[in-house]
Amino acid sequence: MKISARNVIKGIIKDIKEGPISTLAVIEIAPGVEIVSVITTEGADALQLEIGQSAYAIIKASNVMLGMDD
């Protein structure tokens, strides 16, 4: 796999919630640390996602937003 994104994080699929249009996949990247991805259900089917599989969270964004407590 070759991609241009610089933020590629390997993990294990811990949960999959499939809907008619979109699918939510939870990837554990370290003990207790998770990244959630929402992709099309068609894309999830094409990837043949399964719990326990290794996967990559690939983050490609032009903006990174920050939030602060009041």
C-alpha positions, 0 to 999 in steps of 0.5 A, spaced: 500 500 500 502 506 497 499 513 499 500 520 500 497 521 507 503 522 512 498 520 518 497 512 518 496 509 524 495 501 525 490 498 529 485 492 530 478 493 528 474 492 535 467 494 533 463 495 526 456 498 526 453 497 519 447 502 517 444 502 510 448 508 508 454 508 512 458 504 517 462 506 523 468 502 524 472 503 531 479 501 531 484 500 537 490 503 536 493 502 543 490 499 549 484 504 551 485 508 545 481 508 539 479 512 533 472 511 529 471 512 522 465 513 518 465 510 511 460 508 506 457 501 507 459 500 500 466 501 502 466 497 508 463 491 504 468 492 499 474 492 504 470 486 508 471 489 515 471 484 520 472 485 528 479 483 530 482 484 523 488 489 523 487 496 519 490 502 518 486 509 520 489 514 514 488 521 516 488 526 511 485 533 512 487 540 510 484 543 517 485 541 524 481 544 529 482 545 536 477 546 542 479 548 549 475 548 556 471 554 558 
